Structures are given as C-alpha cells and as structure tokens.
Amino acid sequence: MNKFDIAYFIAIIFVVLIIQDFWAGQGHVKTIPFSEFRALVEKNAVTDVVIGPTTITGAYKGAGDKGSGDKAAANGASKPQEQHFTTIRVDPGIADELQKRGIVYRGETPPGFLSSLLSWILPTALFVLAWMFLLRPMASGGQGGLMGIGRSRAKVYSEENVKATFADVAGVDEAKQELSEVIGFLRDPETYGRLGARIPKGVLLVGPPGTGKTLLARAVAGEAHVPFFSITGSEFVEMFVGVGAARVRDMFAQARQQAPAILFIDELDSLGRARGIDLPGAGHDEKEQTLNQLLAEMDGFDPSAGIIVLAATNRPEILDPALLRAGRFDRQVLVDRPDRKGRIEILNVHLHKIRTAPDLDVEAVAGLTPGFTGADLANLVNEAAVFATRRGAEATTLEDFTQAFERVVAGIEKKSRVLSPHERETVAHHEMGHALVAMSLPGTDPVQKVSIIPRGIAALGYTLQRPIEDRFLANRSELMNRMAALLGGRAAEDLIYSDVSTGAADDLQRATDIARSMVVRFGMAPELGQVAYEPETGSFLVGQTPVWRPKAYGDGTAEAIDEAVRKLIDQAFAIAREILECNQALLEGSAKVLLAHETLGPADLEHLKKDLKSASMAGRQTQPALNAVSVS
C-alpha cells in the first residue's frame, strides 16, 4: 500500500467517526438535567434505570409526539410514549439543597466520542507533523542533519551544470596543457591507455591566491563532460571526532556511483596539513583521522574507475609528505601569476563584460600591472568601469584604468586629511627624494607619478614606480640601487632638515628585507661567504610569517649577519644622500613645484629627468666618487 492509499484510508476512518458521533447526537436519547430526573422519579414516571459511575441512563413515560398522537386517536386510545434519557449525576447533598430552593441543576456533560478521540489523535498528529518537517530531515542525513552529520557536504554539479571551459581560463597555457591529458583520459580512456599508461589519481594545483585554480578545475570538468564534486578542506572537520573521516568515505562513495567524475578539494592545506608540524609529538586527533582516511581512499580506489582527485592550495610547503608521494597526487601543476602575454589574454576576457573606448590600448594596461593575478585584473577592470561611470563617460578609457590602478595599489585619495604646512613640505621633499634617486640610478623601475595627496590608511604621499617588463632575476647592483631608491626619502629629510621623521617606516622595512635576503639567502655578503643561512620559505602568500625553524648557525654568525645587513643599508643610504647632495637645488625646486601642483605626471617627470641628467654630469665632474658609489 503506497502513501496515497494510506492517506485515503485514514480520511475515510475520520469521516465515519464524525458521522457516527453526529448520529449519536441526533438519536432518541435525550439529555435531561438531574433536577428533572429527580422530578420524574417523584412522579413515578421512570420505568428503567441504569446507574453508572457518573451518569444515569434509562427510560421514562412521556406524552407522545403529534404524529403518534394522531395515530393513537385513530385507534381510539392514547398511550404515553416511552422515551430514553441520560443525565449526569450530582452529589446527593448538593442536589437536596438545590431541590429545596427550586433551582434547576445539572451535571457537567462528559465529552463525546469524537472529542475523546481528538484528545489523543490531535497530539499524535502534531508529533507526526513535527517528525516529518523537522526531525526526519535530520535523521535522513540532510545538510546539517544531526543523524547525517557524517554525510559528505560536497556540492555536486552534473555535467550539464558545469558551464566553464578552457575558453574562460586565460594566462595559464602551461597548466591547461598539463590538464588536457587528464581530460583525454576521462573522455577516451582506451585510446590514452593503449600503451599501458594509467590515469593520474590526483592532480594538485599550486599557486598564489587569485590565479584561477578553482576556475581551472571547473573548466576541466566542463571540458571532460563529467560530474563535478566540489568541497573545501575545512568542511570535513567538525567538533565531533570521526566526522571528517566519515565524510571522506561518503564523498568517495558518491563519486564512485557517478564515475567517471572529478572530485575537487579546495584549500587542501586546511585538511592535509603535515602531522606534527606545529609541535613535535603533538597532534589533533580529528584532523589526523580525516587526513589518514583521505590517504587510504586515494591509495585504495581503482584508477580505471574514472575518478580523478583535483586539489588546490597556496601553501604547498605545509602539506603532509604522504599526500605528495607518487600514487596519490601524481602530478603537481603550477598556476602562477601571468606574464605580460597572459595578462593581455586575461584582460581581453574581462573587457568583453564592460564598454570600452575603441582606442583602448590593452597592452598599455597590461604594462601597468606586472605581478597582478587574474583576480586582481578582474578587480582592476571593474574599478575602471566604476571610475568611468562616476564621471559620466560613455566608455572606459586608459585614464580610467590608470585611476583604478592607483586606487588598487595605493588606496583611495584622502583629500579631507589636512596636513600642516611643515608636514606638507616634509612629505614633498621625502617623495621627491625617492623620485630623484630612482631616476638617477640604472636598473631601477621608471618613476611614473609623484603625489603628496594622502591615500589609504597611512600613506601621506607616494612615488609610483612600475617595471616596464617582467623580471625574474636581479643582480647585486640592482638590489643596491633598489634599496637606495627606497632610502631616498629618508636621505632627503636628513639633507634638508638635518632631522628625520616617521614617514620612512615602510621604506626602512622594505629595504631591510632586501638587505637581509641578500645576506642570508643570496650569499651577497663577501664577509660571510657563498652560504645560504636561511632556506626559501616556499610560500605563495605575501607577507606570511615563515614557519619557525631552529637556527642553523651560531651566535657569532648571527652577529655577523646583523652587521652585514646594517652595512648594506648604510651603503645604500650613502648612495642616496650623495645623489641628493649633488642635486640639492633641483630637489628643493621640484619640491616647491610638487607643493603647488600636489601631483607630478609623466610629462613633468620627463623634464625633471633631463635637468637631473645635466646636474648629475656636473656633479660627476666635481665629485668623481659619486660614479664609483652609484655603480656598486
């Protein structure tokens, strides 16, 4: 019997009970007050009595109705009609007292059959409804269900719902080429396996945040036309021990049922963190059980089943080595920041979503953005469209992209932040110190803009330098010149005011980081030899605190490292100060121009650069030591 038949059966029972109760209420049994019953007893009209615990039922002689009276008259006789009655008993003492005073009294009518039935059916029905709408989803293992807490929370996308393809992913041609083989195995396993090759069990996508790892995984599923299971590593771990392992088992079981399929685990580092990485001998039972179950599932499933595990992380250095061994994540694919050609491709993808000017130079926009990820470029395009909309333009131009770039890199302008005249002069000399030193030294990034308009949280001014090409190597002289440009602001303050301010805090931090890397990682300190004292962190996260490691050198070496770092900083500061001393008049004049205009653009800086060259040549004729210091 199905659910539909059961519902009809229950409805019929309720209808029958209601009809029965109605019929009983409309029958020949008359309910009379107890006082009337006593009056009938005194008249000897009661013919039959049944005494119950609370009720008295029986019959009494009464006058016939009109119909029966007519019939009796026709027979020539009139007989009293016997009627049935029921009454509710009343305490005799109270009844006697009320009888003396002639008061009509009656007992409380007991509930009918239907009322009695509803008194226990209604609570049962409410409990059933609560079970159907509240408790049953929990017991059936729905998302967040109490009884189904061990079920996988992976979002399942059928092959029709995965719309992403490789056409939506740009700037990562090498990664797409690596993953195209995975697509081939899923589409045509016989052709790709004809020489005995097997499909990779797992592919790990590593790279900085925002480079498109998740989109690339969805594109693989869209190209292969297979179901796509997506889950983040943090969704495995709950407060209950064993839940994560149960979810891993359930996720792989679901994937096997829909094979061939792609199982994607985002942010794998939250699940696959190396055991005992924080404190030796310490661990987290729940996370370790979850990781062990994942290792067992990846090692146990049959590659011929057509299940591929894709995972993404930006912290590969903290993953457990057991995850990275052959047979689990067989292939690691780097999804790095795009180069210039890749940035052009990514910009073309996003520029189709906004209205742009016909003469927009996409290559110029790509030249502004070295080091930008795909997410950064998407944000830049959106910000440029916002700037164009704000000024009421019909299309987005290169100037909008320039404004958006400054907004993303330096922050929003704070024109309401009022500085005192002395502070404005200090900031102007500081920023022009950066610009003049950077324009004087070879190998530094070109200066594109100088401004004393406050931006962001703490920047009172900024000097915008952007490289004209992607650089992957830097020699010692280039790093020294880069530090000198960073210290140009501090050198200008020291030269003009014979005092320094707190405005160089960020410059000092960045210069110190470069100097320390030169000493402990690049072996560029002759007094310490060609030795790397600290390893590469291997993290894609900018500004991340490296994992603590015991110091691999003695206290004497640590003092020598500190001394070498300070020596490099002093040399860079000497370079910057000497350049500014030779161009002090130009420094003070350009600072006055900056105070008047607040911003110097490329044309102003080009004129300034010509004056700087002539001034530098004059300085070299009178001070030959400058050339030697600048080359170092």
C-alpha positions in Angstrom: 0.0 0.0 0.0 1.5 3.3 -1.1 1.4 6.6 0.7 -1.6 7.8 -1.4 -3.7 4.8 -0.4 -2.9 5.2 3.3 -3.9 8.8 3.2 -7.3 7.9 1.7 -7.8 5.1 4.3 -7.1 7.5 7.2 -9.5 10.1 5.7 -12.3 7.5 5.4 -11.9 6.5 9.1 -12.2 10.1 10.2 -15.4 10.6 8.1 -17.0 7.5 9.6 -16.2 8.6 13.1 -17.6 12.1 12.5 -20.8 10.6 11.1 -21.2 8.2 13.9 -20.8 10.9 16.5 -23.3 13.1 14.7 -25.8 10.3 14.5 -25.4 9.6 18.2 -26.1 13.2 19.0 -29.2 13.3 16.8 -30.6 10.0 18.1 -33.6 9.3 20.5 -31.5 9.5 23.7 -32.4 12.8 25.4 -30.0 14.5 27.8 -32.0 16.0 30.8 -30.9 17.9 33.9 -30.5 15.9 37.0 -33.2 18.0 38.7 -35.7 16.9 36.0 -34.6 13.3 36.6 -35.5 13.6 40.3 -38.8 15.2 39.5 -39.6 12.2 37.2 -38.7 9.8 40.0 -41.2 11.6 42.3 -43.9 11.3 39.7 -43.1 7.5 39.2 -42.5 8.2 35.5 -39.2 6.4 35.3 -39.6 2.9 34.0 -36.0 1.7 33.6 -32.7 3.0 35.2 -29.0 2.1 34.6 -26.7 3.8 37.2 -23.2 4.4 36.1 -20.2 5.9 37.9 -21.0 9.4 36.6 -24.2 9.0 34.5 -27.7 7.6 34.9 -29.5 6.3 31.8 -32.9 4.8 31.4 -36.5 5.4 30.1 -39.5 7.3 31.3 -43.1 7.6 30.4 -43.9 10.8 28.5 -46.6 12.3 26.2 -46.4 11.1 22.6 -45.5 13.4 19.8 -48.0 14.8 17.4 -47.7 12.1 14.8 -48.0 9.3 17.3 -50.9 11.1 19.0 -52.9 11.2 15.7 -52.2 7.6 15.1 -53.4 6.7 18.7 -56.5 8.8 18.3 -57.3 6.8 15.2 -57.0 3.6 17.2 -59.3 5.1 19.8 -56.7 5.1 22.6 -53.9 7.3 23.8 -50.8 5.7 25.3 -47.9 7.5 26.8 -44.7 7.4 24.6 -41.7 5.8 26.4 -38.6 8.0 26.0 -34.9 7.3 26.7 -32.9 9.7 28.7 -29.4 10.2 30.1 -28.3 12.6 32.9 -25.2 13.5 34.8 -25.2 12.5 38.4 -24.9 15.3 41.0 -23.8 14.9 44.6 -26.9 14.0 46.6 -26.2 16.6 49.3 -25.9 19.4 46.9 -28.9 18.0 44.9 -31.2 18.1 48.0 -30.1 21.6 48.9 -30.8 22.8 45.4 -34.1 20.9 45.2 -35.4 22.7 48.3 -34.9 26.0 46.6 -36.4 25.0 43.3 -33.2 25.6 41.3 -32.7 23.7 38.1 -29.3 21.9 38.3 -27.4 19.6 36.0 -24.0 17.8 35.9 -21.2 18.5 33.5 -21.7 16.8 30.2 -18.9 14.3 29.5 -17.0 14.7 26.2 -18.4 12.9 23.2 -16.7 10.1 21.4 -15.2 12.4 18.7 -13.9 14.8 21.4 -12.3 11.9 23.2 -10.8 10.6 20.0 -9.4 14.0 19.1 -7.9 14.4 22.5 -5.4 11.8 21.8 -5.3 11.9 17.9 -4.5 15.6 17.7 -1.3 15.5 19.8 -0.2 12.4 17.9 -0.9 14.2 14.6 1.2 17.2 15.8 4.1 14.9 16.7 3.9 13.2 13.3 4.0 16.6 11.5 7.0 17.7 13.7 8.7 14.5 12.7 8.0 15.0 9.0 9.2 18.6 8.8 11.9 18.8 11.5 13.2 15.5 12.7 13.0 13.5 9.5 15.5 15.7 7.6 17.9 15.5 10.5 17.5 11.7 10.6 17.8 11.3 6.9 21.2 13.0 6.7 20.4 16.3 5.1 22.9 19.1 5.1 23.5 19.9 8.7 21.3 17.0 9.9 22.1 15.5 13.2 21.9 11.9 12.1 23.6 12.7 8.8 26.5 14.6 10.2 28.9 12.1 8.6 27.5 12.7 5.2 29.6 14.5 2.6 28.9 18.2 2.1 30.4 18.3 -1.4 28.4 20.3 -3.9 27.6 18.1 -6.9 27.3 19.6 -10.3 26.1 17.4 -13.2 27.8 17.5 -16.5 25.1 19.8 -17.9 25.5 22.3 -15.0 29.3 22.8 -15.4 29.4 25.7 -17.9 33.1 26.6 -17.5 35.5 25.7 -20.3 39.1 26.4 -21.1 37.9 29.4 -23.1 37.1 31.0 -19.8 40.6 30.5 -18.5 43.4 32.6 -19.8 47.0 33.3 -19.0 47.8 29.7 -17.8 48.6 27.9 -21.0 51.1 25.5 -19.5 48.6 24.5 -16.8 45.9 23.9 -19.4 48.3 21.8 -21.4 49.0 19.6 -18.4 45.4 19.2 -17.6 44.3 18.4 -21.2 45.8 14.9 -20.7 43.5 14.4 -17.8 40.6 15.4 -19.9 41.7 13.0 -22.6 41.9 10.1 -20.1 38.3 10.8 -18.9 36.9 11.2 -22.4 38.7 8.3 -24.2 40.4 6.0 -21.6 41.0 3.3 -24.2 43.0 5.5 -26.6 45.1 7.1 -23.9 45.7 3.8 -22.2 46.6 1.8 -25.2 50.3 1.7 -24.3 49.6 0.8 -20.7 49.6 4.3 -19.2 47.1 4.9 -16.4 45.2 8.0 -15.5 46.7 10.1 -12.7 45.0 9.6 -9.4 45.4 13.1 -8.2 46.4 16.5 -9.6 47.5 19.2 -7.2 47.1 22.8 -8.4 49.5 25.2 -6.5 49.9 28.9 -6.9 49.3 32.3 -5.3 45.7 33.3 -4.4 43.6 34.6 -7.2 45.4 32.9 -10.1 42.3 30.9 -11.1 42.9 27.4 -9.6 39.3 26.8 -8.8 38.1 28.1 -12.2 40.7 25.8 -13.9 39.3 22.8 -12.0 35.8 23.6 -13.1 37.0 24.1 -16.6 38.5 20.6 -16.6 35.1 19.2 -15.6 33.4 21.2 -18.2 35.7 20.1 -21.0 35.5 16.4 -19.9 31.7 16.5 -19.6 31.7 14.6 -16.3 30.1 15.3 -12.9 32.0 17.6 -10.6 32.2 17.3 -6.8 33.4 20.5 -5.1 34.2 20.8 -1.4 36.6 22.8 0.7 39.0 21.2 3.1 37.5 23.0 6.1 34.1 21.3 5.6 35.5 18.0 6.6 36.4 19.0 10.2 33.7 19.3 12.9 33.6 19.3 16.6 32.9 15.6 16.8 35.8 13.2 16.4 35.4 10.9 13.4 33.1 13.1 11.4 35.7 14.2 9.0 36.8 10.6 8.2 33.1 9.6 7.7 32.6 12.5 5.3 35.7 11.5 3.3 34.3 7.9 2.9 30.9 9.1 1.9 32.4 11.6 -0.6 34.4 8.9 -2.4 31.4 6.5 -2.3 29.2 9.1 -4.0 32.0 9.8 -6.6 32.2 6.0 -7.4 28.5 5.8 -8.0 28.7 8.6 -10.6 32.1 7.7 -12.2 33.7 8.9 -14.3 33.8 12.1 -12.2 36.1 14.8 -10.9 36.4 15.3 -7.1 37.8 18.8 -6.3 39.1 19.7 -2.8 39.8 23.4 -2.5 42.1 24.8 0.2 43.7 21.4 0.7 46.1 22.8 3.3 43.3 23.1 5.9 42.8 19.3 5.6 46.2 18.0 4.6 48.5 19.9 7.0 51.6 17.9 7.9 51.2 15.9 11.1 53.3 17.3 14.0 54.2 20.4 12.1 53.5 22.7 15.0 54.9 20.9 18.0 56.9 17.6 17.7 54.8 14.8 19.1 51.6 16.8 19.3 48.7 16.4 17.0 45.0 16.9 16.5 43.1 13.6 16.6 40.2 14.7 14.4 42.4 16.3 11.7 44.8 13.4 11.7 42.0 10.8 11.3 40.5 12.8 8.5 43.9 13.0 6.7 44.5 9.3 7.3 41.1 8.4 5.7 41.9 10.6 2.7 45.3 8.9 2.3 43.6 5.5 2.5 40.9 6.4 0.0 43.3 7.8 -2.6 45.6 4.8 -2.2 42.7 2.3 -2.4 40.5 3.3 -5.3 40.9 1.8 -8.7 42.3 4.3 -11.3 40.3 2.5 -14.0 37.1 3.7 -12.2 37.5 7.1 -13.8 37.7 9.2 -10.6 40.3 12.0 -10.6 41.0 14.0 -7.4 41.9 17.6 -8.1 43.1 19.8 -5.2 44.2 23.4 -4.9 46.4 25.1 -2.3 48.5 28.2 -2.0 50.6 26.7 0.9 52.2 23.6 -0.5 55.1 23.8 1.9 52.9 22.7 4.9 51.3 19.7 3.2 51.9 16.2 4.6 54.6 14.4 2.6 52.3 11.3 2.4 49.9 13.3 0.3 52.5 14.4 -2.2 54.0 11.0 -2.9 53.6 9.1 -6.2 50.3 7.2 -6.3 48.3 9.9 -4.6 48.9 13.3 -6.0 50.9 12.1 -9.0 51.0 15.5 -10.7 51.6 19.0 -9.4 50.6 21.9 -11.7 51.9 25.4 -11.0 49.3 28.1 -11.6 51.5 31.2 -11.3 51.0 34.9 -11.8 50.6 35.6 -15.5 53.2 37.2 -17.6 52.6 40.1 -20.0 51.1 38.0 -22.7 48.9 36.2 -20.1 47.7 39.5 -18.7 46.6 40.6 -22.1 44.6 37.4 -22.6 43.0 37.8 -19.2 42.2 41.4 -19.8 40.5 40.6 -23.1 38.3 38.0 -21.3 37.1 40.6 -18.8 37.0 43.6 -21.1 34.1 41.9 -23.0 31.9 42.5 -19.9 32.3 46.3 -19.9 32.0 49.0 -22.5 35.5 50.3 -23.6 36.7 53.0 -25.8 37.7 51.9 -29.4 41.3 53.2 -28.9 41.9 51.5 -25.6 45.4 50.1 -25.6 45.2 46.7 -23.8 49.0 46.3 -23.9 49.4 49.6 -22.0 47.0 48.3 -19.3 49.0 45.0 -19.2 52.2 47.0 -18.8 50.8 48.8 -15.8 50.1 45.6 -13.9 53.1 43.3 -13.6 52.6 40.9 -10.7 48.8 41.1 -10.9 46.8 37.8 -10.7 43.7 37.0 -12.6 41.5 38.1 -9.7 43.5 41.4 -9.4 42.9 42.1 -13.1 39.2 41.4 -12.9 39.0 43.8 -10.0 41.0 46.4 -11.9 38.6 46.2 -14.9 35.6 46.6 -12.6 37.2 49.6 -10.8 37.9 51.2 -14.1 34.3 50.8 -15.2 33.2 52.3 -11.9 35.5 55.4 -12.4 34.1 55.8 -16.0 30.6 55.6 -14.7 31.3 58.1 -11.9 32.5 60.8 -14.3 29.5 60.2 -16.7 31.5 58.8 -19.6 30.1 56.6 -22.4 33.1 54.2 -22.4 36.1 53.2 -20.3 39.4 54.8 -21.3 43.0 54.3 -20.4 42.9 57.2 -17.9 40.1 55.3 -16.0 42.4 52.3 -15.8 45.3 54.4 -14.6 43.0 55.9 -11.8 41.8 52.4 -11.0 45.4 51.1 -10.8 46.3 53.8 -8.3 43.1 53.1 -6.3 44.0 49.4 -6.1 47.8 49.9 -5.4 47.9 53.0 -3.2 44.4 53.3 -1.9 41.7 55.9 -2.2 42.6 59.6 -2.1 42.1 61.3 1.3 41.8 64.9 0.3 39.9 65.6 3.5 43.1 64.8 5.5 44.6 68.2 6.2 48.3 68.4 6.9 50.1 71.3 8.5 52.4 73.4 6.2 55.6 71.8 7.7 54.2 68.3 7.2 53.3 69.0 3.6 56.9 70.3 3.0 58.4 67.3 4.6 56.3 64.9 2.6 57.1 66.8 -0.7 60.9 66.6 -0.1 60.5 63.0 1.0 58.7 61.9 -2.2 61.0 63.9 -4.5 63.9 62.3 -2.8 62.5 58.9 -3.8 61.9 60.1 -7.4 65.3 61.8 -7.9 67.3 58.8 -6.6 65.3 56.4 -8.6 65.7 58.4 -11.8 69.5 58.7 -11.2 70.3 55.0 -10.8 70.3 52.4 -13.6 68.3 49.3 -13.2 65.5 50.8 -11.1 61.9 50.8 -12.1 60.8 54.0 -14.0 59.0 56.7 -12.0 55.6 57.3 -13.4 53.9 59.6 -10.8 54.7 61.5 -7.7 51.9 62.8 -5.4 51.6 64.3 -1.9 47.8 63.6 -1.7 47.3 61.3 1.2 46.0 57.8 0.2 44.8 54.7 2.0 45.2 54.3 5.8 48.6 55.9 6.5 50.2 57.0 3.2 50.7 60.8 3.2 52.2 60.7 -0.3 53.5 58.2 -2.8 56.0 57.7 -5.6 54.7 55.4 -8.2 57.2 53.1 -9.9 56.2 50.3 -12.2 58.6 48.0 -14.2 58.3 48.1 -18.0 58.9 44.4 -18.3 58.7 41.2 -16.2 61.8 40.5 -14.3 62.8 37.2 -12.8 66.5 37.8 -11.8 68.2 40.7 -10.1 71.9 41.2 -9.6 73.6 42.7 -6.6 73.9 46.3 -8.1 70.3 46.3 -9.0 69.3 45.3 -5.4 71.6 48.0 -4.0 70.1 50.6 -6.3 66.6 49.5 -5.3 67.4 50.0 -1.6 68.9 53.4 -2.4 65.7 54.4 -4.1 63.7 53.3 -1.0 66.0 55.3 1.3 65.9 58.4 -0.9 63.1 59.8 1.1 64.9 59.4 4.4 68.1 60.9 2.8 66.2 63.9 1.6 64.8 64.6 5.1 68.2 64.3 6.6 69.8 66.6 4.0 67.2 69.4 4.0 66.1 69.4 7.7 69.1 67.7 9.4 66.4 65.6 11.0 64.2 62.6 10.1 60.5 61.7 10.6 58.4 58.6 10.9 57.4 58.7 7.3 60.1 56.3 6.2 58.9 53.4 8.4 57.7 51.3 5.5 60.7 52.2 3.3 63.1 51.1 6.1 61.2 47.8 6.5 61.3 47.0 2.7 65.0 48.0 2.4 65.8 45.8 5.5 64.0 42.8 3.9 66.0 43.2 0.7 69.3 43.5 2.6 68.6 40.5 4.8 67.7 38.4 1.8 70.9 39.4 0.2 72.9 38.2 3.2 71.1 35.1 4.4 69.6 33.7 1.1 71.6 35.1 -1.9 75.1 34.9 -0.5 75.9 38.5 -1.5 77.9 39.4 1.6 81.6 38.7 0.9 82.5 38.6 4.6 80.0 35.7 5.1 80.9 33.7 2.0 78.7 31.9 -0.5 76.4 30.4 2.1 72.6 30.3 2.4 71.8 30.6 6.1 68.1 30.6 5.8 66.1 28.5 3.3 63.4 29.8 0.9 60.0 29.9 2.6 58.3 28.3 -0.4 55.0 30.1 0.4 52.9 31.9 -2.2 51.3 34.1 0.5 52.8 37.6 0.5 53.8 38.8 4.0 53.3 35.4 5.6 55.3 34.7 8.8 57.6 31.8 7.9 57.2 28.5 9.8 59.5 28.5 12.9 62.7 26.6 12.4 65.7 26.2 14.8 68.6 28.5 14.0 71.1 26.6 11.9 74.1 28.9 12.8 75.8 30.1 15.9 75.6 33.3 17.8 78.8 34.6 16.3 77.4 34.1 12.8 74.1 35.8 13.8 76.1 38.9 14.9 78.0 38.8 11.6 74.7 38.6 9.7 73.3 41.6 11.6 76.4 43.6 10.9 76.4 42.7 7.2 72.7 43.8 6.9 73.5 47.1 8.6 76.5 47.6 6.3 74.4 47.2 3.2 71.7 49.6 4.4 74.4 52.2 5.2 75.9 51.8 1.8 72.5 52.3 0.1 71.8 55.3 2.3 75.2 56.8 1.3 74.4 56.4 -2.4 71.0 58.1 -2.0 72.4 61.0 0.1 75.3 61.6 -2.3 73.0 61.8 -5.3 70.7 64.3 -3.5 73.7 66.4 -2.3 74.7 66.8 -6.0 71.1 67.8 -6.9 70.1 69.7 -3.8 68.9 72.7 -5.7 66.9 70.5 -8.1 65.4 68.7 -5.0 64.2 71.9 -3.4 62.9 73.4 -6.6 61.0 70.2 -7.6 59.6 70.0 -4.0 58.1 73.6 -4.4 56.5 72.6 -7.7 55.1 69.5 -6.1 53.7 71.6 -3.3 52.0 73.8 -5.8 50.5 71.1 -8.0 50.3 68.2 -5.5 50.9 65.7 -8.3 53.6 65.4 -11.0 52.8 63.3 -14.0 54.9 61.6 -16.7 55.5 64.8 -18.7 56.6 66.8 -15.6 58.9 64.0 -14.6 60.4 63.8 -18.1 61.5 67.4 -17.9 62.8 66.8 -14.4 64.8 63.8 -15.6 66.6 66.0 -18.3 67.6 68.5 -15.6 68.7 65.7 -13.4 71.0 64.3 -16.0 72.7 67.6 -16.6 73.0 68.2 -12.9 74.4 64.7 -12.4 77.0 65.2 -15.1 78.1 68.4 -13.4 78.3 66.6 -10.1 80.4 63.8 -11.6 82.9 66.4 -12.9 83.4 67.9 -9.4 82.8 64.7 -7.4 84.2 61.6 -9.2 83.5 59.5 -6.1 79.8 59.6 -6.9 80.2 57.4 -10.0 82.0 54.7 -8.1 79.4 54.6 -5.4 76.5 54.5 -7.9 77.9 51.5 -9.7 78.3 49.4 -6.5 
